Amino acid sequence: MWNKDEVKGKADQLKGRVKQAAGDLNNDKPLRNEGEAQEAAGKIQESFGKGRRKVGEAIEKAGKNLKR
């Protein structure tokens, strides 16, 4: 199950791609650059969320194994 960091990261990536497209259409280089930065930040946040989820799953699995 995705956590809030993964969801927020995906949303920021999408927003960034939309800004990039709008910047391309309007020939607005600062908007395009802002979109690239937002997309990159979204990828980082999503990766952080995935890592956090994997750690949580590993802890949960270890706890279940200890109960046996």
C-alpha positions in Angstrom: 0.0 0.0 0.0 1.3 3.4 -0.9 2.1 5.9 1.8 1.5 9.7 1.7 5.1 10.4 0.6 4.7 8.2 -2.4 1.3 9.7 -3.4 2.5 13.3 -2.9 5.7 12.5 -4.9 3.6 11.1 -7.8 1.3 14.1 -7.7 4.3 16.5 -7.7 5.8 14.7 -10.7 2.5 15.1 -12.6 2.3 18.8 -11.7 5.9 19.2 -12.8 5.2 17.6 -16.2 2.1 19.8 -16.7 4.2 23.0 -15.9 6.8 21.8 -18.3 4.2 21.4 -21.1 2.7 24.8 -20.3 6.1 26.4 -20.4 6.8 24.8 -23.8 3.5 25.9 -25.2 3.9 29.5 -24.0 7.6 29.6 -24.6 8.1 30.3 -20.9 11.5 29.1 -19.9 11.2 29.9 -16.1 7.9 27.9 -15.9 9.5 25.0 -17.7 12.4 25.0 -15.3 10.1 25.2 -12.4 8.3 22.2 -13.7 11.5 20.2 -14.1 12.5 21.0 -10.5 9.1 20.0 -9.2 9.2 16.8 -11.1 12.7 16.0 -9.8 11.5 16.8 -6.2 8.5 14.5 -6.7 10.8 11.7 -7.8 12.9 12.1 -4.7 9.9 12.2 -2.4 8.4 9.1 -4.0 11.7 7.3 -3.6 11.8 8.3 0.1 8.3 7.0 0.5 9.1 3.7 -1.1 12.1 3.3 1.1 10.1 4.1 4.2 7.4 1.5 3.1 10.0 -1.2 2.5 11.5 -0.6 6.0 8.1 -0.8 7.5 7.3 -4.0 5.6 10.6 -5.6 6.7 9.9 -4.7 10.4 6.4 -6.1 10.1 7.8 -9.3 8.6 10.4 -9.6 11.3 7.8 -9.2 13.9 5.7 -11.9 12.4 8.7 -14.2 12.3 9.5 -13.6 15.9 6.0 -14.6 17.0 6.4 -18.1 15.5 
